[in-house]
Amino acid sequence: MHPPIKHIIHNQTLWLSGYRAIFWEEEHALILADLHFGKTGHFRKAGIGVPQTVYKEDLQRLITLIQFFKPLQLIVVGDMFHSKSNIEHALFERWRNDLPLVEVHLVKGNHDILHKDWYQKVSIKVHDHQLLIRDFVFLHDIADGTEDFPGKYFFCGHIHPGIRIGGIAKQALHLPCFHFEQTCCTLPAFSKFTGMINVRRNTGDKIFAIAEGSVFEV
């Protein structure tokens, strides 16, 4: 894994990883969005031949992040799972049983539709709308509202942000990215089995693109 990049928000230390996650040093927390576990299984059930290796690669990337940063907790800002239960959720249960001491918080996204009993079974603490820790608020979609938390900084997912980087001969790369605005950070989708929406940069924004496991400021 390539070295992460240090970024400071509200006097808190964030380490941006090319593995599509942020490690919050002061809280020993790994922050992720849009893992969409079970999505490849959902497609296969519908007769679409998506290989399970896509899901296993995402899960292995998460294991590598946990081994590297040694977090005490995971904070997932929505769409940790993609659909109703399938065989890939059973694989997740096995993974969860191997890491019982890591606390998992899930701020529910629009795809998190599993029964509440299943979340309890795998020791996931579910937050229906948002999660507040110190000066940070975690929610799935920034459009869900920020007016109840004046002065706070927000972390969200949902849109799967990307950035287009032009090259010579009209070539271009379309890369996932972290998008830091004045009051909000939009995280890249953790799952590689997703699309992307190009972000619009405003004055003062900071954008960190991800390519081949490394992260760099654009």
DOFI-40846 format. One record per residue (C-alpha): residue in three letters; residue number from 1; chain; x, y, z. Coordinates in steps of 0.2 Angstrom, whole numbers, always signed. Layout:
// DOFI-40846
+---------+-----+--------+-------+-------+-------+
: residuo : num : cadena :  east : north :    up :
+---------+-----+--------+-------+-------+-------+
:     ALA : NUM :      A :     X :     Y :     Z :
...
+---------+-----+--------+-------+-------+-------+
// end
This chain:
// DOFI-40846
+---------+-----+--------+-------+-------+-------+
: residuo : num : cadena :  east : north :    up :
+---------+-----+--------+-------+-------+-------+
:     MET :   1 :      A :    +0 :    +0 :    +0 :
:     HIS :   2 :      A :    +7 :   +17 :    -5 :
:     PRO :   3 :      A :    +9 :   +30 :    +9 :
:     PRO :   4 :      A :    -6 :   +40 :   +14 :
:     ILE :   5 :      A :    -7 :   +59 :   +13 :
:     LYS :   6 :      A :    -9 :   +70 :   +29 :
:     HIS :   7 :      A :   -24 :   +82 :   +29 :
:     ILE :   8 :      A :   -29 :   +93 :   +43 :
:     ILE :   9 :      A :   -48 :   +98 :   +46 :
:     HIS :  10 :      A :   -54 :  +107 :   +62 :
:     ASN :  11 :      A :   -37 :  +103 :   +70 :
:     GLN :  12 :      A :   -40 :   +85 :   +67 :
:     THR :  13 :      A :   -27 :   +74 :   +58 :
:     LEU :  14 :      A :   -34 :   +64 :   +43 :
:     TRP :  15 :      A :   -24 :   +52 :   +33 :
:     LEU :  16 :      A :   -30 :   +49 :   +15 :
:     SER :  17 :      A :   -27 :   +32 :    +8 :
:     GLY :  18 :      A :   -26 :   +27 :   -10 :
:     TYR :  19 :      A :   -36 :   +12 :    -5 :
:     ARG :  20 :      A :   -51 :   +24 :    -4 :
:     ALA :  21 :      A :   -53 :   +27 :   +14 :
:     ILE :  22 :      A :   -48 :   +40 :   +28 :
:     PHE :  23 :      A :   -40 :   +36 :   +44 :
:     TRP :  24 :      A :   -44 :   +49 :   +58 :
:     GLU :  25 :      A :   -30 :   +48 :   +69 :
:     GLU :  26 :      A :   -37 :   +56 :   +85 :
:     GLU :  27 :      A :   -52 :   +44 :   +85 :
:     HIS :  28 :      A :   -42 :   +29 :   +78 :
:     ALA :  29 :      A :   -56 :   +28 :   +66 :
:     LEU :  30 :      A :   -57 :   +22 :   +48 :
:     ILE :  31 :      A :   -69 :   +32 :   +37 :
:     LEU :  32 :      A :   -77 :   +24 :   +22 :
:     ALA :  33 :      A :   -92 :   +26 :   +10 :
:     ASP :  34 :      A :  -101 :   +16 :    -2 :
:     LEU :  35 :      A :   -94 :    -1 :    +0 :
:     HIS :  36 :      A :  -109 :    -9 :    -9 :
:     PHE :  37 :      A :  -105 :   -27 :    -2 :
:     GLY :  38 :      A :  -116 :   -39 :   -10 :
:     LYS :  39 :      A :  -118 :   -30 :   -26 :
:     THR :  40 :      A :  -109 :   -42 :   -37 :
:     GLY :  41 :      A :  -119 :   -56 :   -29 :
:     HIS :  42 :      A :  -135 :   -46 :   -33 :
:     PHE :  43 :      A :  -130 :   -45 :   -51 :
:     ARG :  44 :      A :  -126 :   -63 :   -52 :
:     LYS :  45 :      A :  -143 :   -68 :   -45 :
:     ALA :  46 :      A :  -151 :   -58 :   -59 :
:     GLY :  47 :      A :  -141 :   -68 :   -72 :
:     ILE :  48 :      A :  -127 :   -55 :   -75 :
:     GLY :  49 :      A :  -110 :   -63 :   -75 :
:     VAL :  50 :      A :  -100 :   -52 :   -63 :
:     PRO :  51 :      A :   -86 :   -62 :   -55 :
:     GLN :  52 :      A :   -85 :   -64 :   -36 :
:     THR :  53 :      A :   -67 :   -59 :   -37 :
:     VAL :  54 :      A :   -73 :   -41 :   -38 :
:     TYR :  55 :      A :   -81 :   -42 :   -20 :
:     LYS :  56 :      A :   -66 :   -52 :   -13 :
:     GLU :  57 :      A :   -54 :   -39 :   -19 :
:     ASP :  58 :      A :   -64 :   -25 :   -10 :
:     LEU :  59 :      A :   -64 :   -35 :    +6 :
:     GLN :  60 :      A :   -46 :   -39 :    +5 :
:     ARG :  61 :      A :   -42 :   -20 :    +3 :
:     LEU :  62 :      A :   -52 :   -17 :   +19 :
:     ILE :  63 :      A :   -42 :   -30 :   +28 :
:     THR :  64 :      A :   -26 :   -22 :   +22 :
:     LEU :  65 :      A :   -32 :    -5 :   +28 :
:     ILE :  66 :      A :   -36 :   -12 :   +45 :
:     GLN :  67 :      A :   -20 :   -21 :   +47 :
:     PHE :  68 :      A :   -10 :    -5 :   +42 :
:     PHE :  69 :      A :   -20 :    +8 :   +52 :
:     LYS :  70 :      A :   -26 :    -3 :   +66 :
:     PRO :  71 :      A :   -42 :    +7 :   +69 :
:     LEU :  72 :      A :   -53 :    +4 :   +84 :
:     GLN :  73 :      A :   -68 :    +8 :   +74 :
:     LEU :  74 :      A :   -75 :    +9 :   +56 :
:     ILE :  75 :      A :   -87 :   +23 :   +52 :
:     VAL :  76 :      A :   -96 :   +20 :   +36 :
:     VAL :  77 :      A :  -106 :   +34 :   +28 :
:     GLY :  78 :      A :  -119 :   +24 :   +19 :
:     ASP :  79 :      A :  -122 :   +10 :    +7 :
:     MET :  80 :      A :  -111 :    -3 :   +16 :
:     PHE :  81 :      A :  -122 :   -16 :    +8 :
:     HIS :  82 :      A :  -131 :   -15 :    -8 :
:     SER :  83 :      A :  -147 :   -26 :    -8 :
:     LYS :  84 :      A :  -156 :   -40 :    +1 :
:     SER :  85 :      A :  -145 :   -54 :    +8 :
:     ASN :  86 :      A :  -135 :   -66 :    -3 :
:     ILE :  87 :      A :  -120 :   -77 :    -2 :
:     GLU :  88 :      A :  -108 :   -62 :    -1 :
:     HIS :  89 :      A :  -116 :   -57 :   +16 :
:     ALA :  90 :      A :  -111 :   -74 :   +23 :
:     LEU :  91 :      A :   -93 :   -71 :   +18 :
:     PHE :  92 :      A :   -94 :   -54 :   +27 :
:     GLU :  93 :      A :  -100 :   -63 :   +42 :
:     ARG :  94 :      A :   -85 :   -73 :   +43 :
:     TRP :  95 :      A :   -74 :   -58 :   +40 :
:     ARG :  96 :      A :   -83 :   -49 :   +55 :
:     ASN :  97 :      A :   -81 :   -64 :   +66 :
:     ASP :  98 :      A :   -62 :   -62 :   +64 :
:     LEU :  99 :      A :   -62 :   -44 :   +70 :
:     PRO : 100 :      A :   -74 :   -43 :   +84 :
:     LEU : 101 :      A :   -64 :   -29 :   +93 :
:     VAL : 102 :      A :   -66 :   -17 :   +79 :
:     GLU : 103 :      A :   -82 :    -7 :   +82 :
:     VAL : 104 :      A :   -92 :    -4 :   +66 :
:     HIS : 105 :      A :  -104 :   +12 :   +64 :
:     LEU : 106 :      A :  -115 :   +13 :   +49 :
:     VAL : 107 :      A :  -125 :   +28 :   +44 :
:     LYS : 108 :      A :  -138 :   +21 :   +33 :
:     GLY : 109 :      A :  -138 :   +24 :   +15 :
:     ASN : 110 :      A :  -152 :   +21 :    +2 :
:     HIS : 111 :      A :  -145 :    +4 :    -2 :
:     ASP : 112 :      A :  -144 :    -2 :   +16 :
:     ILE : 113 :      A :  -160 :   -12 :   +17 :
:     LEU : 114 :      A :  -156 :   -27 :   +27 :
:     HIS : 115 :      A :  -166 :   -32 :   +42 :
:     LYS : 116 :      A :  -161 :   -24 :   +58 :
:     ASP : 117 :      A :  -158 :   -41 :   +66 :
:     TRP : 118 :      A :  -145 :   -45 :   +53 :
:     TYR : 119 :      A :  -135 :   -29 :   +58 :
:     GLN : 120 :      A :  -136 :   -34 :   +76 :
:     LYS : 121 :      A :  -130 :   -51 :   +72 :
:     VAL : 122 :      A :  -114 :   -45 :   +65 :
:     SER : 123 :      A :  -112 :   -31 :   +78 :
:     ILE : 124 :      A :  -115 :   -16 :   +67 :
:     LYS : 125 :      A :  -121 :    +0 :   +76 :
:     VAL : 126 :      A :  -134 :    +7 :   +64 :
:     HIS : 127 :      A :  -137 :   +26 :   +64 :
:     ASP : 128 :      A :  -153 :   +31 :   +54 :
:     HIS : 129 :      A :  -148 :   +48 :   +48 :
:     GLN : 130 :      A :  -132 :   +55 :   +55 :
:     LEU : 131 :      A :  -118 :   +52 :   +67 :
:     LEU : 132 :      A :  -110 :   +66 :   +77 :
:     ILE : 133 :      A :   -92 :   +64 :   +84 :
:     ARG : 134 :      A :   -83 :   +80 :   +90 :
:     ASP : 135 :      A :   -84 :   +93 :   +76 :
:     PHE : 136 :      A :   -88 :   +80 :   +63 :
:     VAL : 137 :      A :  -105 :   +74 :   +57 :
:     PHE : 138 :      A :  -106 :   +59 :   +46 :
:     LEU : 139 :      A :  -121 :   +57 :   +34 :
:     HIS : 140 :      A :  -124 :   +47 :   +18 :
:     ASP : 141 :      A :  -130 :   +62 :    +7 :
:     ILE : 142 :      A :  -126 :   +80 :   +10 :
:     ALA : 143 :      A :  -143 :   +84 :    +3 :
:     ASP : 144 :      A :  -151 :   +76 :   +18 :
:     GLY : 145 :      A :  -148 :   +93 :   +27 :
:     THR : 146 :      A :  -134 :  +101 :   +38 :
:     GLU : 147 :      A :  -144 :  +115 :   +46 :
:     ASP : 148 :      A :  -145 :  +106 :   +63 :
:     PHE : 149 :      A :  -126 :  +106 :   +65 :
:     PRO : 150 :      A :  -120 :  +124 :   +63 :
:     GLY : 151 :      A :  -101 :  +125 :   +63 :
:     LYS : 152 :      A :   -98 :  +107 :   +60 :
:     TYR : 153 :      A :   -89 :   +98 :   +46 :
:     PHE : 154 :      A :   -98 :   +85 :   +36 :
:     PHE : 155 :      A :   -92 :   +68 :   +29 :
:     CYS : 156 :      A :  -103 :   +60 :   +16 :
:     GLY : 157 :      A :  -103 :   +48 :    +1 :
:     HIS : 158 :      A :  -117 :   +44 :   -11 :
:     ILE : 159 :      A :  -112 :   +52 :   -27 :
:     HIS : 160 :      A :   -96 :   +42 :   -30 :
:     PRO : 161 :      A :   -85 :   +58 :   -34 :
:     GLY : 162 :      A :   -73 :   +57 :   -48 :
:     ILE : 163 :      A :   -62 :   +70 :   -58 :
:     ARG : 164 :      A :   -56 :   +70 :   -76 :
:     ILE : 165 :      A :   -38 :   +74 :   -79 :
:     GLY : 166 :      A :   -33 :   +79 :   -96 :
:     GLY : 167 :      A :   -17 :   +74 :  -105 :
:     ILE : 168 :      A :    -9 :   +76 :  -122 :
:     ALA : 169 :      A :   -18 :   +71 :  -138 :
:     LYS : 170 :      A :   -35 :   +74 :  -130 :
:     GLN : 171 :      A :   -32 :   +59 :  -119 :
:     ALA : 172 :      A :   -40 :   +59 :  -102 :
:     LEU : 173 :      A :   -41 :   +49 :   -86 :
:     HIS : 174 :      A :   -57 :   +48 :   -75 :
:     LEU : 175 :      A :   -51 :   +45 :   -57 :
:     PRO : 176 :      A :   -60 :   +43 :   -40 :
:     CYS : 177 :      A :   -56 :   +56 :   -28 :
:     PHE : 178 :      A :   -58 :   +64 :   -11 :
:     HIS : 179 :      A :   -67 :   +81 :   -13 :
:     PHE : 180 :      A :   -64 :   +93 :    +2 :
:     GLU : 181 :      A :   -76 :  +108 :    +1 :
:     GLN : 182 :      A :   -77 :  +122 :   +14 :
:     THR : 183 :      A :   -89 :  +113 :   +25 :
:     CYS : 184 :      A :   -90 :   +95 :   +18 :
:     CYS : 185 :      A :   -79 :   +81 :   +12 :
:     THR : 186 :      A :   -86 :   +69 :    -1 :
:     LEU : 187 :      A :   -78 :   +52 :    +0 :
:     PRO : 188 :      A :   -74 :   +41 :   -15 :
:     ALA : 189 :      A :   -84 :   +25 :   -17 :
:     PHE : 190 :      A :   -74 :   +11 :    -8 :
:     SER : 191 :      A :   -81 :    -2 :   -20 :
:     LYS : 192 :      A :   -72 :    -2 :   -37 :
:     PHE : 193 :      A :   -89 :    -9 :   -45 :
:     THR : 194 :      A :   -97 :    +8 :   -46 :
:     GLY : 195 :      A :   -98 :   +23 :   -58 :
:     MET : 196 :      A :   -92 :   +40 :   -54 :
:     ILE : 197 :      A :   -99 :   +58 :   -56 :
:     ASN : 198 :      A :   -87 :   +72 :   -60 :
:     VAL : 199 :      A :   -86 :   +85 :   -46 :
:     ARG : 200 :      A :   -87 :  +103 :   -49 :
:     ARG : 201 :      A :   -72 :  +112 :   -41 :
:     ASN : 202 :      A :   -75 :  +129 :   -32 :
:     THR : 203 :      A :   -63 :  +141 :   -26 :
:     GLY : 204 :      A :   -54 :  +135 :   -10 :
:     ASP : 205 :      A :   -59 :  +116 :   -13 :
:     LYS : 206 :      A :   -45 :  +103 :   -12 :
:     ILE : 207 :      A :   -46 :   +87 :   -22 :
:     PHE : 208 :      A :   -36 :   +72 :   -20 :
:     ALA : 209 :      A :   -36 :   +59 :   -34 :
:     ILE : 210 :      A :   -33 :   +41 :   -33 :
:     ALA : 211 :      A :   -24 :   +30 :   -46 :
:     GLU : 212 :      A :   -17 :   +13 :   -44 :
:     GLY : 213 :      A :   -18 :   +13 :   -25 :
:     SER : 214 :      A :    -9 :   +30 :   -23 :
:     VAL : 215 :      A :   -17 :   +47 :   -19 :
:     PHE : 216 :      A :   -11 :   +64 :   -24 :
:     GLU : 217 :      A :   -18 :   +82 :   -24 :
:     VAL : 218 :      A :   -24 :   +88 :   -40 :
+---------+-----+--------+-------+-------+-------+
// end
